[in-house]
Amino acid sequence: MSTNRSRMLFVNLPIRDLKRSVEFFTKLGFSFNPQFTDDKATCMIVSEQAFVMLLVEERFKDFTKKQICDTATSTEGIFALSAGSRAEVDELVNTAIASGGTEAGEPSDMGFMYFRRFYDLDGHHWEVAYMEPNAAPPH
């Protein structure tokens, strides 16, 4: 299998209240694709190659036979986003907290990399990280 080509990423997350989630992520600077939006789902644009489908729980259940993770007691995954600076990490996480999210641990400063974490309105675990440009290994 060739891994030289770029791939798009679509993450699907169950949510309880579509309107509240859209308002929350809009405050964090994200926009949404109206072509993939209705009263049960929306497509949050992370970048040209990455998207998060926010699906109300009843719609999410159409795609899986398993139970939806109870994010109050379990972590289904950690969704990491890059930032352009340490200040942008703080700005994004502070905005998330001010908009109803909760901090998910202390900031981590490894010198070359800085990150903070938050839980969104539905308890999904997000991480925002900045890495010094020269610190990334060549690929």
N, C-alpha and C positions, 0 to 999 in steps of 0.2 A: 504494500500500500504506500503510495506516495504521500509524503507529508510536507512537500515543498510549497504547496499552494495555500493561499489564505482561506480560512474557513469562517463562516459567519457563526455567531453563537446566539441561541435563543434559550433563555431561561424562563421557565413557567412557574409562577408562584401563586398559591391560593391566597385570597384576601377576603375579608369580611364585608368591607364597604368600599365600593369602587370610587365613589365621589371623594371620600376622605383620603383614599390612597393617592388619587390623582392630584388633589390639592397638596398633599404632603410632598410628593416627589416633584411637583411643579416648583415648590418653594426651594427645593434643592437644585433647581436649574435644569431639570429634564423636560423634554417635550414628548409628545405622543403622536403616533401615526393614525390619522383619522380613518384610513382604509381598513385598519384592523381594530376598530373600536366600536363597541355597541354598549348596551346596558349591562352586559355581563363580563366584558373584557376590554382591555386596552393594551396597546403595544407601546411600551416605554422605550424611547430611543436612547441608548447609552453611547453609541458611536455608529459609524457607517457599517460596522461589522458585528455589533453586539446589541441585543434587544432583550427586554424583560417583558414577558406577557404577564400582566396582572389579571388573574381570573377569579371572579367571585367563586366561593367554595363550591356551589352547586354546579357551575360550569367546569371547574377544575376536575370534579369527580367524573366527568365524561371521558377523561383521558387516563384514568388509572383505576385498578381494582383494589388497590391498597387504601388503608385509612390515611387521612390527611394528618400530618404531624402536628401534635399539640406543641406549639412553639413556646408555651408557658413552662413546659417541663422538659422539652427535648430540642436539640439543634438539628435541623434538616440539612444544613450546609452553611458555609460562610461565603458570602458573595463579596468579592473584593473589587474595588474600583481604584484606579490610579488617579493621582492628583499632580498638578504641575509645580507645586511648592508645599512647604510645610504650612504656610499660612492658608493655602487652599484646603489642606486637610482639616485644619482647625475650623475654618469657615464652614465647610460642608457639614462637619459633625455638630458644631454648635447650632447651625440652622436646623438640623434634624432634631436635636434635643428641644430647641425652642418651639418646634412645630409638632411636638407630641411624642417623639421618639425617646428612647432612653439610652444612656451611655452603657456600653457593654464591656466595661473594664477600663483600666488605666491606660493612658497613652504609652506607646512603646517607642523608644528612641535608641536605635542601634548605631547612631552616628551617620552612616551612609543611607539609612532608611528610617523613616518616621511613619508611624501609623496609629490610627485611633479606630474604635469600633462603636457601633450603635445598633440598637434594635429598632426596626420601623414600627408602624402602628399595629402590624399583625405579628410582631415578634420575630420577624426574619432578621438574621444576623448579617450585618454589613460591615465591611472593613474599608477604610480609605487610607491609601498609602502613598507616600512620596519616596522615591529612591533617587539619590544623586545620579545624574546621567552617566557618569563614568564608572559607576559601581556595578552596572549590569554586565554580566558575562557576555562575551561575544557569542553569536549563534551561527 
